[in-house]
Amino acid sequence: MIERLIGALLLVGLCCGQALALDAKDLLVESAREGAQVSLDRVIEDGKVLVRVADADNQPILGLTAADFSVSQFGRKARIVSVESFAENLDVPRHIVLMLDNSGSMQQRNAVEPLLSAMDELLKIVRPIDQVHLVVFVDGETQRIGGRDLHVRTFSSSDAEALRNFVHQVYRGRLTVNTFLFEGMLAALDIVGRMPADEPKFMVVFSDGEDLNSRYTRDDVSQSIQKLERFEAYAIDFMPGAATDPFLSSFASRGGGQIWKATEEAALVPIFQAVASKMQYNYVISYLFPTEGRLAVSPAALTIEEIKTIDASPLLGHIYFETGSSEIPARYQRFTNRLDTVTFDEQQLRGTLEKYYQVLNIFGKRLATNPDASVTLVGCNMDFGEEKGRQDLSAQRAEAVGAYLRDIWNIDPERIRLEARNLPEKPSTSRIEEGRADNRRVEIHSDHPAILDLVRSTYTNYRIDNSSLIVRPLIDSLYGLADWRIQVGAGGATLAEISGEGAPNDHYLLPLKLDRPQDVGAAGSIAVTLEARDRRDQQLSVAAEPVKVQFLQTSQRLAQQLDYRVQEKYALILFDFDRDTIDARNQGIVEQIAARIRALPQAAVEIVGHTDNIGSDAYNQKLSERRAKAVYDLLLAAAGGDPDKRIQYRGAGAQDPPYDNLSSEARAFNRTVAITLEYLARD
């Protein structure tokens, strides 16, 4: 009765230790191998667990691979990174305590050599990272362990050969007269209690007889067991008789434990091999929960439309110079000899700034084409700092421009008049560098209407109904993102790109960079992709549904006898700094535009006033409105004087400038009013 009670206490203590140790937050580890039963031993670290796999008879199943396991948590399935048996794993050490009965009865039963052979088999599984502790009996002396004086001798090593030598020395030496089973178990349990709580622990008890001489009892052993955390307990009963010892059975019957009965010495080798096998049925599974995501993009479709553009750009008769220099800057396009001028055609130029940087060649060509025309070149300086009062520098600047017209375009010097002054007649402010830079210039004047006329060209322009995409990255990452990148592309070109570290925002507005809209239209769709890397170095690559592109081409609409869109652009009115008055030359241009409005009753007309970025935003807004209103009033009067709903005007101030304000010429072209006529026409 007492033995049954002790056994029950042992079983309860050991099983409670197992239940308390397993808290894996609903982590589910399963095996697809038929009949395999997986027990989660412990979570080694985030993403790595130790499991045991046995069949229905609680026998180890060896040789399993990643394909045999699955890991999930809250319905989320992990990716198995690796599966290692204990024989392969070099990260998780085992702690093995072997309590061996070395009493004299081993010789009487001729079991010494079979036991040594059996121990050799068991020690074959020892890896360099394992720690093995041997506990044997000793007569006549004690060792202080766990506050008790015990008749034991201990030896610890991770070297299988050193362990083997110790065992052979014990059993081929003088065996003990006494049997100290309980003291040996208490010593072994104390060693188990000092092992790391989160690493696998095994305790094996080998006994060939009942305890006859211990100072301590079974109760002491059972109380020590109840104080310990979970460990695997095995027993080998080599005692005489067919029945297994009840106490050893209770000890071994804990979860995963087992007792073997050896009735003869020949059974020791296979039993110790079975014990070794039991300590091999653990697997270390490494896994990662994949980072998942998708990408939402709006709008789902956009339209690119070809627009026939008739562009009439103003000719800015200013050449700007660097401080203290009379050398024409390299941004102005120039020829090196007269032969190169033969093929120059200003109508092949497109875009206001492209035309402007050819201004010297445009003047040269027009002077060559109009031999009755002449020009006056007025050199100016900023009359500040090192240029203060330097009219000689102004004269050198005018001469540099005149020399190019004479030497390359073969213009008669008699047709070129040079003048020099300090500040221009209508200067910019000298209070800031931008204004002073605007004053370092040569002005080109002419009374001949053809010399300063508009620079006209016709080309195909493109309009896109949505110039930006809203991108929403939806990423589910258990470990958090390290970095990410969103790319937008079509036709082999990158249209937009954004990247960052950590979690992305809910959405991004990505302006599209359409250097060649025709290529995007021909591609028929825009691809949006997300590349991300989480903090476990897992890669995520997702693509949104392609954004469909409708490409409205003029040639196709003509073939189908459909209207196509025409746009006439007149960025005509270049105002002097801080002025809103329209000079006589630009009044004549406005009258030409009015004639076009009368000829195109279906055209919508937009007038937009702009300014440079010198001055406050509020002041520039009012200035741009005055400029737009002045043009509107003049256009309305020239068109007949009656209010016309087709004609709209507004001021944009310094916001959304046509050019970037980073140079004097860009600021000059921003002091403008842009007039756009748009209509549908088949011709």
C-alpha positions as CSV (number, residue, x, y, z in Angstrom):
1,M,0.0,0.0,0.0
2,I,2.8,2.4,0.9
3,E,4.7,1.6,-2.3
4,R,1.5,2.4,-4.3
5,L,1.1,5.7,-2.6
6,I,4.8,6.6,-3.2
7,G,4.4,5.7,-6.9
8,A,1.3,7.8,-7.2
9,L,3.1,10.8,-5.7
10,L,6.0,10.3,-8.1
11,L,3.7,10.1,-11.0
12,V,1.8,13.3,-10.0
13,G,4.9,15.2,-9.4
14,L,6.5,14.3,-12.6
15,C,3.4,14.9,-14.8
16,C,2.6,18.2,-13.2
17,G,6.1,19.4,-14.1
18,Q,5.5,18.5,-17.7
19,A,2.2,20.3,-17.9
20,L,3.6,23.5,-16.3
21,A,6.5,23.6,-18.7
22,L,4.5,23.5,-21.9
23,D,3.1,26.9,-22.6
24,A,3.5,27.5,-26.4
25,K,0.7,30.1,-26.9
26,D,-1.5,27.8,-29.0
27,L,1.5,26.6,-31.2
28,L,0.5,23.5,-33.0
29,V,3.1,21.1,-34.3
30,E,1.9,18.1,-36.4
31,S,3.4,15.4,-38.5
32,A,2.0,14.0,-41.8
33,R,3.7,10.7,-41.1
34,E,1.1,8.0,-40.5
35,G,0.8,7.0,-36.9
36,A,3.2,9.7,-35.7
37,Q,2.3,11.4,-32.4
38,V,4.1,14.7,-31.9
39,S,4.6,16.2,-28.4
40,L,5.8,19.7,-28.0
41,D,8.6,19.5,-25.6
42,R,9.5,23.2,-25.3
43,V,10.0,26.4,-27.2
44,I,13.7,26.8,-27.4
45,E,13.4,30.4,-28.7
46,D,11.1,32.3,-31.0
47,G,11.0,30.3,-34.2
48,K,12.6,27.1,-32.8
49,V,10.9,24.3,-30.9
50,L,11.9,20.9,-29.5
51,V,9.4,18.1,-30.1
52,R,9.2,14.4,-29.5
53,V,7.8,12.0,-32.1
54,A,6.7,8.5,-31.3
55,D,4.4,5.9,-32.7
56,A,1.3,4.4,-31.0
57,D,3.5,2.1,-28.9
58,N,5.5,5.2,-27.7
59,Q,8.5,4.1,-29.7
60,P,10.7,6.8,-31.3
61,I,10.1,7.5,-35.0
62,L,13.5,8.4,-36.5
63,G,14.5,9.8,-39.9
64,L,11.8,12.5,-40.2
65,T,12.5,15.6,-42.4
66,A,10.9,19.0,-42.9
67,A,8.3,17.5,-45.3
68,D,7.0,15.4,-42.4
69,F,6.1,18.4,-40.1
70,S,3.8,21.4,-40.1
71,V,3.7,24.3,-37.6
72,S,0.7,26.6,-37.2
73,Q,-0.6,29.2,-34.7
74,F,-4.0,30.8,-34.6
75,G,-4.7,29.3,-38.1
76,R,-1.5,30.8,-39.5
77,K,0.8,28.3,-41.1
78,A,4.6,28.6,-40.7
79,R,7.3,27.8,-43.2
80,I,9.5,25.0,-42.0
81,V,13.1,26.2,-42.2
82,S,14.9,23.1,-41.0
83,V,14.3,19.9,-39.0
84,E,17.2,18.3,-37.2
85,S,17.3,15.2,-35.0
86,F,19.4,15.3,-31.9
87,A,22.1,13.4,-33.8
88,E,22.3,16.3,-36.3
89,N,21.6,19.3,-34.1
90,L,24.6,21.2,-32.6
91,D,22.6,23.9,-31.0
92,V,20.5,22.2,-28.3
93,P,22.6,20.3,-25.7
94,R,21.3,17.3,-23.8
95,H,21.9,16.8,-20.1
96,I,22.1,13.1,-19.3
97,V,22.5,11.7,-15.8
98,L,23.3,8.0,-15.6
99,M,23.0,6.4,-12.1
100,L,24.8,3.0,-12.3
101,D,24.7,0.3,-9.8
102,N,28.2,-1.0,-9.3
103,S,27.7,-3.3,-6.4
104,G,29.5,-6.6,-6.2
105,S,26.5,-8.6,-7.4
106,M,27.4,-7.5,-10.9
107,Q,30.4,-9.9,-10.8
108,Q,28.4,-12.6,-9.2
109,R,26.0,-12.5,-12.2
110,N,28.8,-12.3,-14.8
111,A,27.3,-9.0,-16.0
112,V,30.3,-6.7,-15.9
113,E,31.4,-7.2,-19.5
114,P,27.9,-7.2,-20.9
115,L,27.2,-3.9,-19.0
116,L,30.4,-2.3,-20.4
117,S,29.4,-3.3,-23.9
118,A,25.9,-1.9,-23.3
119,M,27.4,1.4,-22.0
120,D,29.6,1.6,-25.0
121,E,26.4,1.5,-27.2
122,L,24.7,4.2,-25.1
123,L,27.7,6.5,-25.2
124,K,27.8,6.4,-29.0
125,I,25.0,9.1,-29.0
126,V,26.9,11.6,-27.0
127,R,27.7,14.8,-28.9
128,P,30.4,17.4,-28.0
129,I,27.6,19.8,-26.8
130,D,26.0,17.2,-24.5
131,Q,26.8,17.0,-20.9
132,V,26.8,13.5,-19.3
133,H,27.0,12.9,-15.5
134,L,27.8,9.5,-14.1
135,V,26.8,8.6,-10.5
136,V,28.2,5.3,-9.0
137,F,28.3,3.9,-5.4
138,V,31.3,4.0,-3.2
139,D,32.1,2.2,0.1
140,G,33.6,3.9,3.2
141,E,33.4,7.5,2.1
142,T,30.8,10.2,1.3
143,Q,30.4,13.2,-1.0
144,R,28.4,16.3,0.1
145,I,25.7,16.7,-2.5
146,G,22.5,18.8,-2.0
147,G,23.1,19.2,1.7
148,R,23.5,15.4,2.2
149,D,26.5,13.1,2.8
150,L,26.0,10.4,0.1
151,H,28.0,7.3,-0.6
152,V,28.5,8.2,-4.3
153,R,31.2,9.1,-6.7
154,T,30.4,11.4,-9.7
155,F,32.0,12.2,-13.0
156,S,30.9,14.7,-15.7
157,S,32.2,15.1,-19.2
158,S,31.0,15.8,-22.8
159,D,33.8,13.5,-24.1
160,A,32.4,10.1,-24.9
161,E,35.8,8.5,-24.6
162,A,36.5,10.0,-21.2
163,L,33.1,8.7,-20.0
164,R,33.8,5.3,-21.4
165,N,37.2,5.2,-19.6
166,F,35.5,6.1,-16.3
167,V,32.9,3.4,-16.6
168,H,35.5,0.8,-17.5
169,Q,37.6,1.8,-14.6
170,V,34.7,1.5,-12.1
171,Y,33.5,-1.9,-13.3
172,R,36.9,-3.5,-13.8
173,G,38.1,-2.2,-10.4
174,R,36.8,-3.0,-7.0
175,L,33.0,-3.1,-6.9
176,T,31.1,-2.0,-3.8
177,V,30.0,-4.3,-1.1
178,N,27.0,-2.2,-0.3
179,T,24.0,-1.0,-2.4
180,F,23.1,2.7,-2.1
181,L,20.3,3.0,-4.7
182,F,18.4,5.8,-2.9
183,E,21.5,7.8,-2.2
184,G,22.6,7.4,-5.8
185,M,19.2,8.6,-7.0
186,L,19.3,11.6,-4.7
187,A,22.7,12.5,-6.0
188,A,21.4,12.2,-9.6
189,L,18.2,14.2,-8.9
190,D,20.4,17.0,-7.4
191,I,22.4,17.1,-10.6
192,V,19.1,17.2,-12.6
193,G,17.9,20.1,-10.5
194,R,21.0,22.2,-11.3
195,M,20.6,21.7,-15.1
196,P,19.3,24.5,-17.3
197,A,15.5,24.5,-17.1
198,D,15.0,25.1,-20.9
199,E,17.3,22.3,-22.1
200,P,16.5,18.6,-22.5
201,K,17.3,16.5,-19.4
202,F,17.4,12.7,-19.1
203,M,17.9,10.6,-16.0
204,V,18.6,6.9,-16.4
205,V,18.7,4.5,-13.3
206,F,20.4,1.1,-13.6
207,S,20.0,-1.2,-10.6
208,D,20.7,-4.9,-10.1
209,G,19.3,-5.1,-6.6
210,E,17.2,-3.4,-3.9
211,D,18.6,-0.7,-1.7
212,L,20.2,-2.3,1.3
213,N,22.4,0.3,2.8
214,S,21.3,3.9,2.1
215,R,20.8,6.4,4.9
216,Y,17.8,7.8,3.1
217,T,14.5,6.4,2.1
218,R,12.1,6.3,-0.8
219,D,10.2,9.2,0.7
220,D,13.3,11.3,0.5
221,V,13.6,10.4,-3.2
222,S,9.9,11.2,-3.9
223,Q,10.1,14.5,-2.2
224,S,13.2,15.5,-4.2
225,I,11.4,14.5,-7.4
226,Q,8.5,16.8,-6.7
227,K,10.8,19.8,-6.4
228,L,12.1,19.3,-9.9
229,E,11.0,20.6,-13.3
230,R,10.3,18.2,-16.1
231,F,12.9,15.7,-17.2
232,E,12.8,12.3,-19.0
233,A,13.1,9.4,-16.6
234,Y,14.2,5.9,-17.6
235,A,14.9,2.8,-15.5
236,I,16.6,-0.5,-16.2
237,D,15.7,-3.2,-13.7
238,F,18.3,-5.9,-13.5
239,M,17.1,-7.3,-10.2
240,P,16.4,-11.0,-9.8
241,G,12.9,-12.1,-10.5
242,A,10.4,-11.6,-13.4
243,A,8.5,-8.6,-12.0
244,T,9.7,-5.1,-12.3
245,D,10.4,-3.1,-9.2
246,P,7.4,-1.0,-8.2
247,F,9.5,2.0,-7.2
248,L,11.5,2.0,-10.4
249,S,8.3,1.6,-12.4
250,S,6.8,4.6,-10.6
251,F,9.9,6.6,-11.3
252,A,10.0,5.8,-15.0
253,S,6.2,6.0,-15.7
254,R,6.3,9.7,-16.0
255,G,5.4,11.2,-19.4
256,G,7.7,9.7,-22.0
257,G,9.5,7.6,-19.5
258,Q,9.9,3.8,-19.6
259,I,11.2,0.9,-17.6
260,W,13.0,-2.2,-19.0
261,K,13.3,-5.5,-17.3
262,A,16.6,-7.3,-17.9
263,T,16.3,-10.9,-16.7
264,E,19.7,-11.9,-17.9
265,E,22.9,-10.2,-18.8
266,A,22.5,-10.8,-22.5
267,A,19.6,-8.4,-22.5
268,L,21.6,-5.5,-21.4
269,V,23.1,-4.4,-24.8
270,P,19.7,-4.3,-26.6
271,I,18.1,-2.5,-23.6
272,F,20.8,0.1,-23.4
273,Q,20.4,0.6,-27.2
274,A,16.7,1.1,-26.7
275,V,17.4,3.7,-24.0
276,A,19.8,5.5,-26.4
277,S,17.1,5.4,-29.1
278,K,14.6,7.0,-26.6
279,M,17.0,9.9,-26.2
280,Q,17.2,10.3,-30.0
281,Y,13.5,10.8,-30.7
282,N,13.6,14.6,-30.2
283,Y,13.7,16.9,-33.2
284,V,14.6,20.6,-33.3
285,I,12.3,22.3,-35.7
286,S,13.1,25.8,-37.0
287,Y,10.3,27.7,-38.6
288,L,9.2,31.2,-39.7
289,F,5.8,32.6,-40.2
290,P,5.9,34.1,-43.7
291,T,5.4,37.8,-44.1
292,E,2.4,38.2,-46.4
293,G,0.8,41.2,-48.1
294,R,-0.9,42.7,-51.0
295,L,-0.9,46.0,-52.8
296,A,-3.9,48.0,-53.7
297,V,-3.7,50.8,-56.3
298,S,-6.1,53.4,-57.5
299,P,-7.2,54.5,-60.0
300,A,-7.5,51.1,-61.7
301,A,-7.2,52.7,-65.1
302,L,-6.1,55.9,-66.7
303,T,-6.1,57.5,-70.1
304,I,-3.2,59.0,-72.1
305,E,-4.3,61.2,-74.9
306,E,-2.2,62.6,-77.8
307,I,-2.7,66.3,-78.3
308,K,-1.6,68.1,-81.3
309,T,0.2,71.1,-79.9
310,I,0.8,74.4,-81.7
311,D,3.3,76.1,-79.4
312,A,4.1,79.8,-79.7
313,S,6.8,80.6,-77.2
314,P,8.0,84.1,-76.4
315,L,11.5,85.0,-77.3
316,L,13.4,86.3,-74.3
317,G,16.0,88.7,-75.6
318,H,18.3,88.3,-72.5
319,I,21.7,86.6,-72.2
320,Y,22.7,86.1,-68.5
321,F,26.2,86.0,-67.2
322,E,28.1,84.8,-64.1
323,T,29.4,87.3,-61.5
324,G,32.4,89.3,-62.9
325,S,32.4,87.3,-66.2
326,S,31.9,88.3,-69.8
327,E,32.1,84.7,-71.1
328,I,28.8,83.4,-72.5
329,P,27.7,80.5,-70.2
330,A,27.9,76.9,-71.6
331,R,24.1,76.4,-71.3
332,Y,23.6,78.6,-74.3
333,Q,23.8,76.4,-77.4
334,R,26.4,77.6,-80.0
335,F,27.9,76.4,-83.2
336,T,31.7,76.3,-83.7
337,N,31.7,77.2,-87.4
338,R,29.5,78.8,-90.1
339,L,28.8,75.5,-91.9
340,D,26.8,74.1,-88.9
341,T,24.3,77.0,-89.1
342,V,23.0,75.9,-92.5
343,T,20.6,73.2,-91.2
344,F,19.4,75.1,-88.1
345,D,15.6,75.3,-88.0
346,E,13.9,76.9,-85.0
347,Q,10.6,75.2,-85.9
348,Q,12.2,71.8,-84.9
349,L,12.6,73.0,-81.3
350,R,10.0,72.2,-78.7
351,G,9.5,73.6,-75.2
352,T,10.1,77.1,-74.1
353,L,13.4,76.6,-72.4
354,E,14.8,74.4,-75.2
355,K,14.0,77.3,-77.5
356,Y,15.5,79.8,-75.2
357,Y,18.9,78.1,-74.9
358,Q,19.1,78.3,-78.7
359,V,18.4,82.1,-78.5
360,L,21.7,83.2,-80.0
361,N,21.1,80.9,-83.0
362,I,17.5,82.1,-83.3
363,F,18.7,85.7,-83.5
364,G,21.4,84.8,-85.9
365,K,19.1,82.9,-88.2
366,R,16.5,85.7,-88.2
367,L,19.1,88.4,-88.8
368,A,20.5,86.3,-91.7
369,T,17.0,85.8,-93.1
370,N,16.0,89.5,-92.7
371,P,19.0,91.5,-94.1
372,D,17.2,94.8,-93.5
373,A,17.0,94.2,-89.7
374,S,19.4,95.4,-87.1
375,V,19.8,94.8,-83.4
376,T,21.1,96.7,-80.4
377,L,23.0,94.8,-77.7
378,V,22.8,96.5,-74.3
379,G,25.4,95.1,-71.8
380,C,24.4,95.4,-68.1
381,N,25.9,94.6,-64.7
382,M,24.4,94.2,-61.3
383,D,26.1,97.4,-60.0
384,F,26.8,95.7,-56.8
385,G,29.9,94.3,-55.1
386,E,32.8,93.6,-57.5
387,E,30.6,94.7,-60.5
388,K,29.8,98.1,-58.9
389,G,30.1,100.7,-61.7
390,R,31.7,98.2,-64.1
391,Q,30.4,99.5,-67.4
392,D,33.5,98.1,-69.0
393,L,32.3,94.7,-68.0
394,S,28.9,95.5,-69.4
395,A,30.6,96.5,-72.7
396,Q,32.6,93.2,-72.8
397,R,29.4,91.2,-72.4
398,A,27.7,93.0,-75.2
399,E,30.8,92.5,-77.4
400,A,30.8,88.7,-76.6
401,V,27.3,88.4,-78.0
402,G,28.0,90.6,-81.0
403,A,31.2,88.6,-81.8
404,Y,29.2,85.3,-82.0
405,L,26.6,86.9,-84.4
406,R,29.4,88.3,-86.5
407,D,31.8,85.4,-86.5
408,I,29.4,82.4,-86.7
409,W,26.3,83.8,-88.4
410,N,28.2,86.3,-90.6
411,I,26.1,89.3,-89.6
412,D,27.5,92.6,-90.8
413,P,29.0,94.5,-87.9
414,E,27.2,97.6,-89.2
415,R,23.9,95.9,-88.2
416,I,24.9,95.4,-84.6
417,R,25.0,98.3,-82.3
418,L,26.7,97.9,-78.9
419,E,25.8,99.8,-75.7
420,A,26.9,99.6,-72.1
421,R,25.2,100.6,-68.8
422,N,25.2,99.6,-65.2
423,L,21.7,98.3,-64.2
424,P,19.2,97.4,-66.9
425,E,16.6,100.1,-67.7
426,K,14.0,97.9,-65.9
427,P,16.1,96.1,-63.2
428,S,15.2,93.4,-60.7
429,T,15.7,94.0,-57.0
430,S,19.3,94.3,-55.9
431,R,18.5,93.3,-52.3
432,I,18.8,89.5,-52.9
433,E,21.2,87.4,-55.0
434,E,18.4,86.2,-57.3
435,G,17.6,89.8,-58.3
436,R,21.2,90.7,-58.8
437,A,21.7,87.6,-61.0
438,D,18.8,88.8,-63.2
439,N,20.6,92.1,-63.8
440,R,23.8,90.5,-65.1
441,R,22.7,90.4,-68.7
442,V,22.9,91.5,-72.3
443,E,19.5,92.7,-73.7
444,I,18.8,92.3,-77.4
445,H,16.5,94.9,-78.9
446,S,15.2,95.4,-82.5
447,D,12.6,97.4,-84.2
448,H,12.1,94.8,-86.9
449,P,9.0,92.7,-86.0
450,A,10.5,89.4,-87.3
451,I,13.5,89.5,-84.9
452,L,11.7,89.3,-81.6
453,D,8.6,87.4,-83.0
454,L,7.3,84.3,-81.3
455,V,9.1,81.0,-81.7
456,R,6.5,78.7,-83.3
457,S,6.5,74.9,-83.5
458,T,4.1,72.1,-83.8
459,Y,4.5,68.7,-82.1
460,T,2.6,66.0,-80.3
461,N,2.0,66.5,-76.6
462,Y,0.4,64.1,-74.2
463,R,-2.2,64.5,-71.5
464,I,-2.8,62.0,-68.7
465,D,-6.1,62.1,-66.8
466,N,-4.4,61.0,-63.5
467,S,-0.8,62.1,-63.0
468,S,-0.5,60.3,-59.6
469,L,-1.4,56.9,-58.2
470,I,-2.6,56.1,-54.7
471,V,-0.8,53.0,-53.5
472,R,-1.9,51.2,-50.3
473,P,0.6,48.5,-49.0
474,L,-1.2,46.0,-46.9
475,I,1.4,43.9,-45.1
476,D,1.0,41.3,-42.4
477,S,4.4,40.6,-40.7
478,L,4.7,38.9,-37.4
479,Y,8.3,40.0,-37.0
480,G,8.0,43.6,-38.4
481,L,9.6,44.9,-41.6
482,A,13.2,45.9,-41.9
483,D,12.8,47.7,-45.2
484,W,10.6,47.9,-48.3
485,R,10.4,49.5,-51.7
486,I,7.4,50.2,-54.0
487,Q,8.1,50.6,-57.8
488,V,5.9,51.8,-60.5
489,G,6.9,51.0,-64.1
490,A,5.8,50.6,-67.7
491,G,7.5,50.1,-71.0
492,G,10.8,49.4,-69.3
493,A,10.8,52.8,-67.6
494,T,10.5,53.6,-63.8
495,L,7.6,56.0,-63.4
496,A,7.7,56.3,-59.6
497,E,9.6,54.8,-56.7
498,I,9.5,55.0,-52.9
499,S,11.3,53.1,-50.2
500,G,11.7,53.1,-46.4
501,E,12.5,51.3,-43.3
502,G,10.1,49.8,-40.8
503,A,6.4,49.7,-41.3
504,P,5.1,51.7,-44.3
505,N,2.3,54.2,-44.1
506,D,-1.3,53.2,-44.9
507,H,-1.0,54.9,-48.3
508,Y,1.2,56.9,-50.5
509,L,0.5,59.4,-53.3
510,L,3.1,58.7,-56.0
511,P,3.4,61.3,-58.8
512,L,4.2,59.7,-62.2
513,K,7.3,60.7,-64.0
514,L,6.2,60.5,-67.6
515,D,9.3,61.3,-69.6
516,R,8.0,59.3,-72.6
517,P,4.2,59.0,-72.2
518,Q,3.9,57.3,-75.6
519,D,5.9,54.4,-74.4
520,V,3.6,54.0,-71.4
521,G,0.5,54.2,-73.7
522,A,2.0,51.6,-76.0
523,A,2.7,49.3,-73.1
524,G,-1.1,49.3,-72.3
525,S,-0.6,48.9,-68.5
526,I,1.4,50.1,-65.5
527,A,2.9,47.6,-63.1
528,V,3.1,48.4,-59.4
529,T,5.2,46.1,-57.2
530,L,6.2,45.9,-53.6
531,E,9.5,44.3,-52.4
532,A,9.9,44.0,-48.6
533,R,12.2,42.3,-46.2
534,D,11.2,41.5,-42.6
535,R,13.4,41.5,-39.6
536,R,14.1,37.8,-40.0
537,D,15.4,38.5,-43.5
538,Q,12.4,36.9,-45.2
539,Q,11.6,38.4,-48.6
540,L,8.2,39.5,-49.8
541,S,7.4,40.3,-53.4
542,V,3.8,41.2,-54.4
543,A,2.3,42.9,-57.4
544,A,-0.9,44.9,-57.6
545,E,-3.4,44.4,-60.4
546,P,-1.9,46.2,-63.4
547,V,-3.3,49.7,-64.0
548,K,-4.9,49.6,-67.4
549,V,-3.9,52.4,-69.8
550,Q,-6.1,53.6,-72.6
551,F,-4.0,55.3,-75.3
552,L,-5.9,57.8,-77.5
553,Q,-3.7,58.3,-80.6
554,T,-4.3,61.0,-83.1
555,S,-3.6,58.7,-86.1
556,Q,-6.1,56.2,-84.9
557,R,-8.8,58.8,-84.4
558,L,-8.2,60.2,-87.8
559,A,-8.5,56.8,-89.3
560,Q,-11.8,56.3,-87.6
561,Q,-12.9,59.8,-88.7
562,L,-13.1,60.9,-85.1
563,D,-12.3,64.3,-83.6
564,Y,-8.8,64.6,-82.1
565,R,-7.7,67.2,-79.5
566,V,-5.7,70.3,-80.5
567,Q,-4.0,72.6,-78.1
568,E,-2.6,76.0,-79.0
569,K,-0.2,77.4,-76.3
570,Y,0.9,81.0,-76.1
571,A,3.2,81.7,-73.2
572,L,3.5,85.1,-74.6
573,I,3.6,87.9,-72.1
574,L,6.9,88.3,-70.4
575,F,6.5,91.0,-67.8
576,D,9.3,93.1,-66.4
577,F,10.1,92.5,-62.7
578,D,7.2,93.5,-60.4
579,R,5.1,94.8,-63.4
580,D,1.7,94.0,-64.7
581,T,1.5,96.4,-67.7
582,I,1.5,95.0,-71.3
583,D,3.9,96.7,-73.7
584,A,3.1,97.5,-77.3
585,R,4.8,94.4,-78.8
586,N,2.7,92.1,-76.6
587,Q,-0.4,94.0,-77.4
588,G,0.0,93.0,-81.0
589,I,0.4,89.4,-80.0
590,V,-2.8,89.5,-77.9
591,E,-4.6,90.8,-81.0
592,Q,-3.4,87.8,-83.0
593,I,-4.7,85.4,-80.3
594,A,-8.0,87.3,-80.3
595,A,-8.3,86.6,-84.0
596,R,-7.7,82.8,-83.3
597,I,-10.5,82.9,-80.7
598,R,-12.9,84.4,-83.2
599,A,-11.9,81.8,-85.8
600,L,-12.4,78.9,-83.3
601,P,-15.8,79.4,-81.7
602,Q,-15.6,75.9,-80.2
603,A,-12.3,76.6,-78.4
604,A,-12.0,76.9,-74.6
605,V,-9.6,79.6,-73.5
606,E,-7.7,79.6,-70.3
607,I,-5.5,82.5,-69.1
608,V,-3.2,81.9,-66.2
609,G,-1.0,84.5,-64.6
610,H,2.3,83.5,-63.0
611,T,5.2,85.2,-61.1
612,D,8.7,84.3,-60.1
613,N,9.5,83.4,-56.5
614,I,10.9,86.8,-55.4
615,G,8.6,88.4,-52.8
616,S,5.9,87.0,-50.5
617,D,3.4,84.5,-51.6
618,A,0.5,86.8,-50.9
619,Y,2.0,89.7,-52.9
620,N,2.8,87.4,-55.9
621,Q,-0.7,86.0,-55.9
622,K,-2.2,89.4,-56.3
623,L,0.4,90.3,-58.9
624,S,-0.4,87.2,-61.0
625,E,-4.1,88.0,-60.8
626,R,-3.5,91.5,-62.1
627,R,-1.4,90.2,-64.9
628,A,-4.0,87.6,-65.9
629,K,-6.8,90.3,-65.7
630,A,-4.8,92.7,-67.9
631,V,-4.5,90.1,-70.6
632,Y,-8.2,89.0,-70.2
633,D,-9.4,92.6,-70.6
634,L,-7.2,93.1,-73.7
635,L,-8.3,89.8,-75.2
636,L,-11.9,90.5,-74.6
637,A,-11.7,94.0,-76.1
638,A,-9.9,92.6,-79.2
639,A,-12.4,89.8,-79.5
640,G,-15.3,92.1,-79.7
641,G,-15.8,93.4,-76.1
642,D,-18.6,91.1,-75.1
643,P,-18.2,88.8,-72.1
644,D,-17.4,85.3,-73.3
645,K,-17.9,82.2,-71.0
646,R,-15.3,80.3,-73.0
647,I,-12.6,82.6,-71.7
648,Q,-11.5,82.0,-68.1
649,Y,-8.6,83.6,-66.2
650,R,-6.9,83.1,-62.9
651,G,-3.7,83.9,-61.1
652,A,-1.4,81.1,-59.8
653,G,1.1,83.4,-58.0
654,A,4.4,81.7,-57.4
655,Q,2.7,78.3,-56.8
656,D,2.9,75.7,-59.6
657,P,5.4,77.7,-61.7
658,P,6.0,76.7,-65.3
659,Y,9.8,76.5,-64.5
660,D,11.9,75.9,-61.4
661,N,13.1,79.5,-60.5
662,L,16.6,78.2,-60.2
663,S,18.1,80.4,-62.9
664,S,17.5,83.9,-64.2
665,E,15.9,82.8,-67.4
666,A,13.6,80.4,-65.5
667,R,12.5,83.3,-63.3
668,A,12.0,85.5,-66.4
669,F,9.8,82.9,-68.1
670,N,7.8,82.6,-64.9
671,R,6.9,86.3,-65.1
672,T,4.3,85.4,-67.7
673,V,0.7,84.9,-68.6
674,A,0.1,81.6,-70.4
675,I,-2.9,81.4,-72.8
676,T,-4.2,78.1,-73.9
677,L,-6.8,77.4,-76.6
678,E,-8.1,73.8,-76.7
679,Y,-10.6,72.3,-79.2
680,L,-11.5,69.2,-81.1
681,A,-10.8,69.2,-84.8
682,R,-10.3,66.7,-87.6
683,D,-8.1,69.1,-89.6
